[in-house]
Amino acid sequence: MAHLFDIIYESFCNNSREGMIIFDTTGRIINANDKAKEIFGYSNKKIIQEKIEDLIDKKNHTALWEICNALLIGKTNHRNI
């Protein structure tokens, strides 16, 4: 039986007009909502096999990981990084 949080989370992600991608600390994509799949042109099975770096221009890789690392230590506003 799904927990209420899981149901709310799934509903939020799947009904968002924004693309949402969840990836682990190595950059491996573990989930993506339908809008993200549409934006990047992937099926669910294919996007789960990718790394986040494969979807983002190389010039933005450093900024991506700086933002991720800041979020992991509790900074929530990437503009202040």
Residue, then its C-alpha position, 0 to 999 in steps of 0.5 A: m500500500a502506498h504511503l500518503f506522502d508517495i501519493i502526494y509526491e507522485s501527483f505533484c510531479n506528474n501534474s507539474r507543468e515543469g520538467m522534474i528529474i531526480f538523480d542520485t549523487t553520481g548523476r544517474i537519473i532515477n526518475a523523471n516526470d512526463k514533462a521532463k521526458e517530453i522536453f528531452g525527447y526520452s521514453n521513461k525506460k530510456i531516460i532512467q538509463e541516462k546520466i544528468e550530464d548527458l542531458i545538459d550542455k557540457k559548459n553547465h556541468t560545473a554549475l550543476w554540481e555546485i548547485c547540487n552540492a550546495l543543496l546537500i549541505g542545506k543551501t536552498n537558494h542557488r543564486n546565493i552559491 
